[in-house]
Amino acid sequence: QIQLVESGGGLVQAGGSLRLSCAPSGRTFSGNAVGWFRQAPGKEREFVAAIIWIGSTTYTTDSVKSRFTISRDNAKNTVYLQMNSLKPEDTAVYYCAAGYAATTTHTMDVRTYDFWGQGTQVTVSS
């Protein structure tokens, strides 16, 4: 069983930045994709960004595309989500997940991912 560990969340003022990290505990990532999702209170979990190992293709949801960047460091076996120009509406628990995505659409689907982290809270104050 792969465990994913997220870190880097916290409290930040609007306009600030945070970098989230995701790494598998004791093993390598499973599947061909690692995604970031977020869930705000009372809302469904939503796709934020994903990266495909082969070719490092990335996908980012339109609402954050100009502000968030997903990347990976192979040497550290870690995936990052750099979040800039944060807004109060970005407040949520952020989760990383690993799985196998057969298509672009699959990368954005929460059902694609078999392994999830425990989540890290991001709070943006106005």
GINOR-V22778 format. One record per residue. PSI is psi as a letter, one per 40 degrees, with the letter a starting at -180 (NA if undefined). D_LAST is the distance of its C-alpha to the last C-alpha in whole Angstrom. Layout:
# GINOR-V22778
<<PSI,D_LAST> <PSI,D_LAST>>
This chain:
# GINOR-V22778
<<h,39> <h,37> <h,34> <h,30> <h,28> <i,25> <i,23> <e,20> <i,17> <a,14> <h,11> <i,9> <i,6> <h,5> <e,9> <a,11> <i,14> <i,15> <h,19> <i,20> <i,24> <h,27> <i,30> <h,33> <h,35> <e,38> <a,39> <i,38> <i,36> <i,38> <a,38> <e,37> <i,33> <h,30> <i,27> <h,24> <i,22> <i,19> <h,19> <i,16> <h,17> <e,20> <i,20> <i,23> <h,23> <i,22> <h,23> <d,21> <i,24> <i,27> <h,30> <h,34> <d,36> <h,39> <e,38> <f,34> <h,33> <i,30> <h,28> <h,24> <i,23> <d,22> <e,18> <e,18> <d,21> <e,20> <d,17> <i,19> <h,22> <i,24> <i,27> <i,30> <h,32> <d,36> <d,37> <e,34> <f,34> <i,30> <h,28> <i,25> <h,21> <h,20> <h,16> <i,15> <f,12> <i,10> <i,8> <d,6> <e,10> <e,11> <h,11> <i,14> <h,17> <h,19> <i,23> <i,25> <i,29> <i,32> <a,35> <h,37> <h,36> <d,39> <i,37> <d,34> <d,33> <d,34> <d,31> <e,29> <h,30> <d,29> <e,33> <d,34> <h,33> <d,35> <h,33> <i,30> <i,28> <e,26> <i,22> <h,20> <h,16> <h,13> <h,10> <h,7> <i,4> <NA,0>>
